[in-house]
Amino acid sequence: MKVNVQTDKKIRIEMLPLIDIVFLLLVVFIYAMLSMAVHRGLPVSLPTSTSAKIDKHQLLSVTVKTDGTIYVDKEQIAIEYLAEALRRKTVSGEKPGVLLFADNSLSYQKLFRVLDQIRMADINRISLQADVDQ
């Protein structure tokens, strides 16, 4: 017995499901890129804040740990040489900002010494970093 198979239909790729998948992947990648935080400092226990935001336009990172050690972009610097190190890292003609990561148990006196050194480097845009309080 002979079976008649009609092959009049052409094979085609459906575009609508393909477009849905492409847009889904695009949304996932955009969300993943926006949720990445810029953190150039060393790990310290930051104070908490309900309105903490990271300013991504700052250029330099200064980290002060509990024992008073100071790091500029992960390079340890003595407090006496902090202003000079910041001046060297600034691009001529451009006034960068500083992300200041200070441990939450750091005394005010140590923090103000660091702030004074940053100001002596002629940097006025200082952003104190904090964790978001849940």
Phi and psi in radians as a Rosetta constraint file:
Dihedral C 1 N 2 CA 2 C 2 CIRCULARHARMONIC -1.777 0.35
Dihedral N 2 CA 2 C 2 N 3 CIRCULARHARMONIC 2.277 0.35
Dihedral C 2 N 3 CA 3 C 3 CIRCULARHARMONIC -1.799 0.35
Dihedral N 3 CA 3 C 3 N 4 CIRCULARHARMONIC 2.247 0.35
Dihedral C 3 N 4 CA 4 C 4 CIRCULARHARMONIC -1.527 0.35
Dihedral N 4 CA 4 C 4 N 5 CIRCULARHARMONIC 2.007 0.35
Dihedral C 4 N 5 CA 5 C 5 CIRCULARHARMONIC -1.855 0.35
Dihedral N 5 CA 5 C 5 N 6 CIRCULARHARMONIC 2.106 0.35
Dihedral C 5 N 6 CA 6 C 6 CIRCULARHARMONIC -1.667 0.35
Dihedral N 6 CA 6 C 6 N 7 CIRCULARHARMONIC 2.178 0.35
Dihedral C 6 N 7 CA 7 C 7 CIRCULARHARMONIC -2.003 0.35
Dihedral N 7 CA 7 C 7 N 8 CIRCULARHARMONIC 0.781 0.35
Dihedral C 7 N 8 CA 8 C 8 CIRCULARHARMONIC -1.317 0.35
Dihedral N 8 CA 8 C 8 N 9 CIRCULARHARMONIC -0.443 0.35
Dihedral C 8 N 9 CA 9 C 9 CIRCULARHARMONIC -1.374 0.35
Dihedral N 9 CA 9 C 9 N 10 CIRCULARHARMONIC 2.360 0.35
Dihedral C 9 N 10 CA 10 C 10 CIRCULARHARMONIC -1.566 0.35
Dihedral N 10 CA 10 C 10 N 11 CIRCULARHARMONIC 2.556 0.35
Dihedral C 10 N 11 CA 11 C 11 CIRCULARHARMONIC -1.333 0.35
Dihedral N 11 CA 11 C 11 N 12 CIRCULARHARMONIC 2.343 0.35
Dihedral C 11 N 12 CA 12 C 12 CIRCULARHARMONIC -2.478 0.35
Dihedral N 12 CA 12 C 12 N 13 CIRCULARHARMONIC 2.698 0.35
Dihedral C 12 N 13 CA 13 C 13 CIRCULARHARMONIC -1.684 0.35
Dihedral N 13 CA 13 C 13 N 14 CIRCULARHARMONIC 2.218 0.35
Dihedral C 13 N 14 CA 14 C 14 CIRCULARHARMONIC -1.319 0.35
Dihedral N 14 CA 14 C 14 N 15 CIRCULARHARMONIC 2.237 0.35
Dihedral C 14 N 15 CA 15 C 15 CIRCULARHARMONIC -1.548 0.35
Dihedral N 15 CA 15 C 15 N 16 CIRCULARHARMONIC -0.478 0.35
Dihedral C 15 N 16 CA 16 C 16 CIRCULARHARMONIC -1.101 0.35
Dihedral N 16 CA 16 C 16 N 17 CIRCULARHARMONIC -0.834 0.35
Dihedral C 16 N 17 CA 17 C 17 CIRCULARHARMONIC -1.113 0.35
Dihedral N 17 CA 17 C 17 N 18 CIRCULARHARMONIC -0.582 0.35
Dihedral C 17 N 18 CA 18 C 18 CIRCULARHARMONIC -1.145 0.35
Dihedral N 18 CA 18 C 18 N 19 CIRCULARHARMONIC -0.739 0.35
Dihedral C 18 N 19 CA 19 C 19 CIRCULARHARMONIC -1.127 0.35
Dihedral N 19 CA 19 C 19 N 20 CIRCULARHARMONIC -0.705 0.35
Dihedral C 19 N 20 CA 20 C 20 CIRCULARHARMONIC -1.052 0.35
Dihedral N 20 CA 20 C 20 N 21 CIRCULARHARMONIC -0.756 0.35
Dihedral C 20 N 21 CA 21 C 21 CIRCULARHARMONIC -1.171 0.35
Dihedral N 21 CA 21 C 21 N 22 CIRCULARHARMONIC -0.708 0.35
Dihedral C 21 N 22 CA 22 C 22 CIRCULARHARMONIC -1.102 0.35
Dihedral N 22 CA 22 C 22 N 23 CIRCULARHARMONIC -0.763 0.35
Dihedral C 22 N 23 CA 23 C 23 CIRCULARHARMONIC -1.171 0.35
Dihedral N 23 CA 23 C 23 N 24 CIRCULARHARMONIC -0.640 0.35
Dihedral C 23 N 24 CA 24 C 24 CIRCULARHARMONIC -1.097 0.35
Dihedral N 24 CA 24 C 24 N 25 CIRCULARHARMONIC -0.787 0.35
Dihedral C 24 N 25 CA 25 C 25 CIRCULARHARMONIC -1.114 0.35
Dihedral N 25 CA 25 C 25 N 26 CIRCULARHARMONIC -0.680 0.35
Dihedral C 25 N 26 CA 26 C 26 CIRCULARHARMONIC -1.080 0.35
Dihedral N 26 CA 26 C 26 N 27 CIRCULARHARMONIC -0.778 0.35
Dihedral C 26 N 27 CA 27 C 27 CIRCULARHARMONIC -1.112 0.35
Dihedral N 27 CA 27 C 27 N 28 CIRCULARHARMONIC -0.728 0.35
Dihedral C 27 N 28 CA 28 C 28 CIRCULARHARMONIC -1.099 0.35
Dihedral N 28 CA 28 C 28 N 29 CIRCULARHARMONIC -0.773 0.35
Dihedral C 28 N 29 CA 29 C 29 CIRCULARHARMONIC -1.182 0.35
Dihedral N 29 CA 29 C 29 N 30 CIRCULARHARMONIC -0.691 0.35
Dihedral C 29 N 30 CA 30 C 30 CIRCULARHARMONIC -1.113 0.35
Dihedral N 30 CA 30 C 30 N 31 CIRCULARHARMONIC -0.777 0.35
Dihedral C 30 N 31 CA 31 C 31 CIRCULARHARMONIC -1.114 0.35
Dihedral N 31 CA 31 C 31 N 32 CIRCULARHARMONIC -0.706 0.35
Dihedral C 31 N 32 CA 32 C 32 CIRCULARHARMONIC -1.126 0.35
Dihedral N 32 CA 32 C 32 N 33 CIRCULARHARMONIC -0.697 0.35
Dihedral C 32 N 33 CA 33 C 33 CIRCULARHARMONIC -1.223 0.35
Dihedral N 33 CA 33 C 33 N 34 CIRCULARHARMONIC -0.639 0.35
Dihedral C 33 N 34 CA 34 C 34 CIRCULARHARMONIC -1.291 0.35
Dihedral N 34 CA 34 C 34 N 35 CIRCULARHARMONIC -0.453 0.35
Dihedral C 34 N 35 CA 35 C 35 CIRCULARHARMONIC -1.482 0.35
Dihedral N 35 CA 35 C 35 N 36 CIRCULARHARMONIC -0.148 0.35
Dihedral C 35 N 36 CA 36 C 36 CIRCULARHARMONIC -1.297 0.35
Dihedral N 36 CA 36 C 36 N 37 CIRCULARHARMONIC 2.250 0.35
Dihedral C 36 N 37 CA 37 C 37 CIRCULARHARMONIC -1.686 0.35
Dihedral N 37 CA 37 C 37 N 38 CIRCULARHARMONIC 2.529 0.35
Dihedral C 37 N 38 CA 38 C 38 CIRCULARHARMONIC -1.517 0.35
Dihedral N 38 CA 38 C 38 N 39 CIRCULARHARMONIC 2.015 0.35
Dihedral C 38 N 39 CA 39 C 39 CIRCULARHARMONIC -2.410 0.35
Dihedral N 39 CA 39 C 39 N 40 CIRCULARHARMONIC 1.789 0.35
Dihedral C 39 N 40 CA 40 C 40 CIRCULARHARMONIC -1.802 0.35
Dihedral N 40 CA 40 C 40 N 41 CIRCULARHARMONIC 0.007 0.35
Dihedral C 40 N 41 CA 41 C 41 CIRCULARHARMONIC -1.552 0.35
Dihedral N 41 CA 41 C 41 N 42 CIRCULARHARMONIC 3.063 0.35
Dihedral C 41 N 42 CA 42 C 42 CIRCULARHARMONIC -1.493 0.35
Dihedral N 42 CA 42 C 42 N 43 CIRCULARHARMONIC 2.760 0.35
Dihedral C 42 N 43 CA 43 C 43 CIRCULARHARMONIC -1.224 0.35
Dihedral N 43 CA 43 C 43 N 44 CIRCULARHARMONIC 2.067 0.35
Dihedral C 43 N 44 CA 44 C 44 CIRCULARHARMONIC -2.370 0.35
Dihedral N 44 CA 44 C 44 N 45 CIRCULARHARMONIC 2.852 0.35
Dihedral C 44 N 45 CA 45 C 45 CIRCULARHARMONIC -1.491 0.35
Dihedral N 45 CA 45 C 45 N 46 CIRCULARHARMONIC 1.758 0.35
Dihedral C 45 N 46 CA 46 C 46 CIRCULARHARMONIC -1.402 0.35
Dihedral N 46 CA 46 C 46 N 47 CIRCULARHARMONIC 2.661 0.35
Dihedral C 46 N 47 CA 47 C 47 CIRCULARHARMONIC -1.199 0.35
Dihedral N 47 CA 47 C 47 N 48 CIRCULARHARMONIC 2.853 0.35
Dihedral C 47 N 48 CA 48 C 48 CIRCULARHARMONIC -1.826 0.35
Dihedral N 48 CA 48 C 48 N 49 CIRCULARHARMONIC 2.691 0.35
Dihedral C 48 N 49 CA 49 C 49 CIRCULARHARMONIC -2.624 0.35
Dihedral N 49 CA 49 C 49 N 50 CIRCULARHARMONIC 2.587 0.35
Dihedral C 49 N 50 CA 50 C 50 CIRCULARHARMONIC -1.430 0.35
Dihedral N 50 CA 50 C 50 N 51 CIRCULARHARMONIC -0.274 0.35
Dihedral C 50 N 51 CA 51 C 51 CIRCULARHARMONIC -2.165 0.35
Dihedral N 51 CA 51 C 51 N 52 CIRCULARHARMONIC 0.570 0.35
Dihedral C 51 N 52 CA 52 C 52 CIRCULARHARMONIC -1.303 0.35
Dihedral N 52 CA 52 C 52 N 53 CIRCULARHARMONIC 2.259 0.35
Dihedral C 52 N 53 CA 53 C 53 CIRCULARHARMONIC -2.338 0.35
Dihedral N 53 CA 53 C 53 N 54 CIRCULARHARMONIC 2.581 0.35
Dihedral C 53 N 54 CA 54 C 54 CIRCULARHARMONIC -1.660 0.35
Dihedral N 54 CA 54 C 54 N 55 CIRCULARHARMONIC 2.184 0.35
Dihedral C 54 N 55 CA 55 C 55 CIRCULARHARMONIC -1.480 0.35
Dihedral N 55 CA 55 C 55 N 56 CIRCULARHARMONIC 1.968 0.35
Dihedral C 55 N 56 CA 56 C 56 CIRCULARHARMONIC -1.450 0.35
Dihedral N 56 CA 56 C 56 N 57 CIRCULARHARMONIC -0.039 0.35
Dihedral C 56 N 57 CA 57 C 57 CIRCULARHARMONIC -1.619 0.35
Dihedral N 57 CA 57 C 57 N 58 CIRCULARHARMONIC -0.068 0.35
Dihedral C 57 N 58 CA 58 C 58 CIRCULARHARMONIC -1.323 0.35
Dihedral N 58 CA 58 C 58 N 59 CIRCULARHARMONIC 2.715 0.35
Dihedral C 58 N 59 CA 59 C 59 CIRCULARHARMONIC -1.923 0.35
Dihedral N 59 CA 59 C 59 N 60 CIRCULARHARMONIC -0.687 0.35
Dihedral C 59 N 60 CA 60 C 60 CIRCULARHARMONIC -1.867 0.35
Dihedral N 60 CA 60 C 60 N 61 CIRCULARHARMONIC 2.618 0.35
Dihedral C 60 N 61 CA 61 C 61 CIRCULARHARMONIC -2.112 0.35
Dihedral N 61 CA 61 C 61 N 62 CIRCULARHARMONIC 2.194 0.35
Dihedral C 61 N 62 CA 62 C 62 CIRCULARHARMONIC -2.084 0.35
Dihedral N 62 CA 62 C 62 N 63 CIRCULARHARMONIC 2.170 0.35
Dihedral C 62 N 63 CA 63 C 63 CIRCULARHARMONIC -2.051 0.35
Dihedral N 63 CA 63 C 63 N 64 CIRCULARHARMONIC 2.286 0.35
Dihedral C 63 N 64 CA 64 C 64 CIRCULARHARMONIC -2.088 0.35
Dihedral N 64 CA 64 C 64 N 65 CIRCULARHARMONIC 2.068 0.35
Dihedral C 64 N 65 CA 65 C 65 CIRCULARHARMONIC -1.541 0.35
Dihedral N 65 CA 65 C 65 N 66 CIRCULARHARMONIC 3.055 0.35
Dihedral C 65 N 66 CA 66 C 66 CIRCULARHARMONIC -1.037 0.35
Dihedral N 66 CA 66 C 66 N 67 CIRCULARHARMONIC -0.695 0.35
Dihedral C 66 N 67 CA 67 C 67 CIRCULARHARMONIC -1.383 0.35
Dihedral N 67 CA 67 C 67 N 68 CIRCULARHARMONIC 0.026 0.35
Dihedral C 67 N 68 CA 68 C 68 CIRCULARHARMONIC 1.638 0.35
Dihedral N 68 CA 68 C 68 N 69 CIRCULARHARMONIC 0.014 0.35
Dihedral C 68 N 69 CA 69 C 69 CIRCULARHARMONIC -1.240 0.35
Dihedral N 69 CA 69 C 69 N 70 CIRCULARHARMONIC 2.458 0.35
Dihedral C 69 N 70 CA 70 C 70 CIRCULARHARMONIC -2.053 0.35
Dihedral N 70 CA 70 C 70 N 71 CIRCULARHARMONIC 2.380 0.35
Dihedral C 70 N 71 CA 71 C 71 CIRCULARHARMONIC -2.202 0.35
Dihedral N 71 CA 71 C 71 N 72 CIRCULARHARMONIC 2.380 0.35
Dihedral C 71 N 72 CA 72 C 72 CIRCULARHARMONIC -1.983 0.35
Dihedral N 72 CA 72 C 72 N 73 CIRCULARHARMONIC 1.949 0.35
Dihedral C 72 N 73 CA 73 C 73 CIRCULARHARMONIC 0.852 0.35
Dihedral N 73 CA 73 C 73 N 74 CIRCULARHARMONIC 0.899 0.35
Dihedral C 73 N 74 CA 74 C 74 CIRCULARHARMONIC 1.194 0.35
Dihedral N 74 CA 74 C 74 N 75 CIRCULARHARMONIC 0.270 0.35
Dihedral C 74 N 75 CA 75 C 75 CIRCULARHARMONIC -1.978 0.35
Dihedral N 75 CA 75 C 75 N 76 CIRCULARHARMONIC 2.113 0.35
Dihedral C 75 N 76 CA 76 C 76 CIRCULARHARMONIC -1.224 0.35
Dihedral N 76 CA 76 C 76 N 77 CIRCULARHARMONIC 2.327 0.35
Dihedral C 76 N 77 CA 77 C 77 CIRCULARHARMONIC -2.324 0.35
Dihedral N 77 CA 77 C 77 N 78 CIRCULARHARMONIC 2.454 0.35
Dihedral C 77 N 78 CA 78 C 78 CIRCULARHARMONIC -1.314 0.35
Dihedral N 78 CA 78 C 78 N 79 CIRCULARHARMONIC 2.665 0.35
Dihedral C 78 N 79 CA 79 C 79 CIRCULARHARMONIC -1.056 0.35
Dihedral N 79 CA 79 C 79 N 80 CIRCULARHARMONIC -0.561 0.35
Dihedral C 79 N 80 CA 80 C 80 CIRCULARHARMONIC -1.183 0.35
Dihedral N 80 CA 80 C 80 N 81 CIRCULARHARMONIC -0.494 0.35
Dihedral C 80 N 81 CA 81 C 81 CIRCULARHARMONIC -1.809 0.35
Dihedral N 81 CA 81 C 81 N 82 CIRCULARHARMONIC 0.135 0.35
Dihedral C 81 N 82 CA 82 C 82 CIRCULARHARMONIC -1.131 0.35
Dihedral N 82 CA 82 C 82 N 83 CIRCULARHARMONIC -0.805 0.35
Dihedral C 82 N 83 CA 83 C 83 CIRCULARHARMONIC -1.082 0.35
Dihedral N 83 CA 83 C 83 N 84 CIRCULARHARMONIC -0.742 0.35
Dihedral C 83 N 84 CA 84 C 84 CIRCULARHARMONIC -1.155 0.35
Dihedral N 84 CA 84 C 84 N 85 CIRCULARHARMONIC -0.695 0.35
Dihedral C 84 N 85 CA 85 C 85 CIRCULARHARMONIC -1.132 0.35
Dihedral N 85 CA 85 C 85 N 86 CIRCULARHARMONIC -0.668 0.35
Dihedral C 85 N 86 CA 86 C 86 CIRCULARHARMONIC -1.203 0.35
Dihedral N 86 CA 86 C 86 N 87 CIRCULARHARMONIC -0.658 0.35
Dihedral C 86 N 87 CA 87 C 87 CIRCULARHARMONIC -1.102 0.35
Dihedral N 87 CA 87 C 87 N 88 CIRCULARHARMONIC -0.684 0.35
Dihedral C 87 N 88 CA 88 C 88 CIRCULARHARMONIC -1.165 0.35
Dihedral N 88 CA 88 C 88 N 89 CIRCULARHARMONIC -0.594 0.35
Dihedral C 88 N 89 CA 89 C 89 CIRCULARHARMONIC -1.431 0.35
Dihedral N 89 CA 89 C 89 N 90 CIRCULARHARMONIC -0.206 0.35
Dihedral C 89 N 90 CA 90 C 90 CIRCULARHARMONIC -1.403 0.35
Dihedral N 90 CA 90 C 90 N 91 CIRCULARHARMONIC 2.503 0.35
Dihedral C 90 N 91 CA 91 C 91 CIRCULARHARMONIC -1.412 0.35
Dihedral N 91 CA 91 C 91 N 92 CIRCULARHARMONIC 2.440 0.35
Dihedral C 91 N 92 CA 92 C 92 CIRCULARHARMONIC -1.068 0.35
Dihedral N 92 CA 92 C 92 N 93 CIRCULARHARMONIC 2.317 0.35
Dihedral C 92 N 93 CA 93 C 93 CIRCULARHARMONIC 1.495 0.35
Dihedral N 93 CA 93 C 93 N 94 CIRCULARHARMONIC -0.224 0.35
Dihedral C 93 N 94 CA 94 C 94 CIRCULARHARMONIC -1.935 0.35
Dihedral N 94 CA 94 C 94 N 95 CIRCULARHARMONIC 2.360 0.35
Dihedral C 94 N 95 CA 95 C 95 CIRCULARHARMONIC -1.732 0.35
Dihedral N 95 CA 95 C 95 N 96 CIRCULARHARMONIC 1.732 0.35
Dihedral C 95 N 96 CA 96 C 96 CIRCULARHARMONIC -1.371 0.35
Dihedral N 96 CA 96 C 96 N 97 CIRCULARHARMONIC 2.922 0.35
Dihedral C 96 N 97 CA 97 C 97 CIRCULARHARMONIC -1.815 0.35
Dihedral N 97 CA 97 C 97 N 98 CIRCULARHARMONIC 2.980 0.35
Dihedral C 97 N 98 CA 98 C 98 CIRCULARHARMONIC -2.225 0.35
Dihedral N 98 CA 98 C 98 N 99 CIRCULARHARMONIC 2.275 0.35
Dihedral C 98 N 99 CA 99 C 99 CIRCULARHARMONIC -1.569 0.35
Dihedral N 99 CA 99 C 99 N 100 CIRCULARHARMONIC 2.041 0.35
Dihedral C 99 N 100 CA 100 C 100 CIRCULARHARMONIC -1.830 0.35
Dihedral N 100 CA 100 C 100 N 101 CIRCULARHARMONIC 1.944 0.35
Dihedral C 100 N 101 CA 101 C 101 CIRCULARHARMONIC -1.785 0.35
Dihedral N 101 CA 101 C 101 N 102 CIRCULARHARMONIC 1.847 0.35
Dihedral C 101 N 102 CA 102 C 102 CIRCULARHARMONIC -2.058 0.35
Dihedral N 102 CA 102 C 102 N 103 CIRCULARHARMONIC 2.392 0.35
Dihedral C 102 N 103 CA 103 C 103 CIRCULARHARMONIC -1.085 0.35
Dihedral N 103 CA 103 C 103 N 104 CIRCULARHARMONIC 2.532 0.35
Dihedral C 103 N 104 CA 104 C 104 CIRCULARHARMONIC -1.237 0.35
Dihedral N 104 CA 104 C 104 N 105 CIRCULARHARMONIC -0.283 0.35
Dihedral C 104 N 105 CA 105 C 105 CIRCULARHARMONIC -1.671 0.35
Dihedral N 105 CA 105 C 105 N 106 CIRCULARHARMONIC 0.149 0.35
Dihedral C 105 N 106 CA 106 C 106 CIRCULARHARMONIC -1.286 0.35
Dihedral N 106 CA 106 C 106 N 107 CIRCULARHARMONIC 2.444 0.35
Dihedral C 106 N 107 CA 107 C 107 CIRCULARHARMONIC -1.285 0.35
Dihedral N 107 CA 107 C 107 N 108 CIRCULARHARMONIC 2.725 0.35
Dihedral C 107 N 108 CA 108 C 108 CIRCULARHARMONIC -1.069 0.35
Dihedral N 108 CA 108 C 108 N 109 CIRCULARHARMONIC -0.660 0.35
Dihedral C 108 N 109 CA 109 C 109 CIRCULARHARMONIC -1.073 0.35
Dihedral N 109 CA 109 C 109 N 110 CIRCULARHARMONIC -0.783 0.35
Dihedral C 109 N 110 CA 110 C 110 CIRCULARHARMONIC -1.143 0.35
Dihedral N 110 CA 110 C 110 N 111 CIRCULARHARMONIC -0.694 0.35
Dihedral C 110 N 111 CA 111 C 111 CIRCULARHARMONIC -1.130 0.35
Dihedral N 111 CA 111 C 111 N 112 CIRCULARHARMONIC -0.713 0.35
Dihedral C 111 N 112 CA 112 C 112 CIRCULARHARMONIC -1.247 0.35
Dihedral N 112 CA 112 C 112 N 113 CIRCULARHARMONIC -0.517 0.35
Dihedral C 112 N 113 CA 113 C 113 CIRCULARHARMONIC -1.105 0.35
Dihedral N 113 CA 113 C 113 N 114 CIRCULARHARMONIC -0.729 0.35
Dihedral C 113 N 114 CA 114 C 114 CIRCULARHARMONIC -1.165 0.35
Dihedral N 114 CA 114 C 114 N 115 CIRCULARHARMONIC -0.755 0.35
Dihedral C 114 N 115 CA 115 C 115 CIRCULARHARMONIC -1.076 0.35
Dihedral N 115 CA 115 C 115 N 116 CIRCULARHARMONIC -0.688 0.35
Dihedral C 115 N 116 CA 116 C 116 CIRCULARHARMONIC -1.102 0.35
Dihedral N 116 CA 116 C 116 N 117 CIRCULARHARMONIC -0.721 0.35
Dihedral C 116 N 117 CA 117 C 117 CIRCULARHARMONIC -1.134 0.35
Dihedral N 117 CA 117 C 117 N 118 CIRCULARHARMONIC -0.667 0.35
Dihedral C 117 N 118 CA 118 C 118 CIRCULARHARMONIC -1.135 0.35
Dihedral N 118 CA 118 C 118 N 119 CIRCULARHARMONIC -0.728 0.35
Dihedral C 118 N 119 CA 119 C 119 CIRCULARHARMONIC -1.194 0.35
Dihedral N 119 CA 119 C 119 N 120 CIRCULARHARMONIC -0.581 0.35
Dihedral C 119 N 120 CA 120 C 120 CIRCULARHARMONIC -1.160 0.35
Dihedral N 120 CA 120 C 120 N 121 CIRCULARHARMONIC -0.396 0.35
Dihedral C 120 N 121 CA 121 C 121 CIRCULARHARMONIC -1.430 0.35
Dihedral N 121 CA 121 C 121 N 122 CIRCULARHARMONIC 0.131 0.35
Dihedral C 121 N 122 CA 122 C 122 CIRCULARHARMONIC 1.126 0.35
Dihedral N 122 CA 122 C 122 N 123 CIRCULARHARMONIC 0.679 0.35
Dihedral C 122 N 123 CA 123 C 123 CIRCULARHARMONIC -1.999 0.35
Dihedral N 123 CA 123 C 123 N 124 CIRCULARHARMONIC 2.126 0.35
Dihedral C 123 N 124 CA 124 C 124 CIRCULARHARMONIC -1.917 0.35
Dihedral N 124 CA 124 C 124 N 125 CIRCULARHARMONIC -0.272 0.35
Dihedral C 124 N 125 CA 125 C 125 CIRCULARHARMONIC -1.610 0.35
Dihedral N 125 CA 125 C 125 N 126 CIRCULARHARMONIC 1.717 0.35
Dihedral C 125 N 126 CA 126 C 126 CIRCULARHARMONIC -2.093 0.35
Dihedral N 126 CA 126 C 126 N 127 CIRCULARHARMONIC 2.241 0.35
Dihedral C 126 N 127 CA 127 C 127 CIRCULARHARMONIC -2.023 0.35
Dihedral N 127 CA 127 C 127 N 128 CIRCULARHARMONIC 1.934 0.35
Dihedral C 127 N 128 CA 128 C 128 CIRCULARHARMONIC -1.343 0.35
Dihedral N 128 CA 128 C 128 N 129 CIRCULARHARMONIC 2.189 0.35
Dihedral C 128 N 129 CA 129 C 129 CIRCULARHARMONIC -1.608 0.35
Dihedral N 129 CA 129 C 129 N 130 CIRCULARHARMONIC 2.557 0.35
Dihedral C 129 N 130 CA 130 C 130 CIRCULARHARMONIC -2.582 0.35
Dihedral N 130 CA 130 C 130 N 131 CIRCULARHARMONIC 2.764 0.35
Dihedral C 130 N 131 CA 131 C 131 CIRCULARHARMONIC -1.486 0.35
Dihedral N 131 CA 131 C 131 N 132 CIRCULARHARMONIC 2.686 0.35
Dihedral C 131 N 132 CA 132 C 132 CIRCULARHARMONIC -1.355 0.35
Dihedral N 132 CA 132 C 132 N 133 CIRCULARHARMONIC 2.241 0.35
Dihedral C 132 N 133 CA 133 C 133 CIRCULARHARMONIC -1.446 0.35
Dihedral N 133 CA 133 C 133 N 134 CIRCULARHARMONIC 2.146 0.35
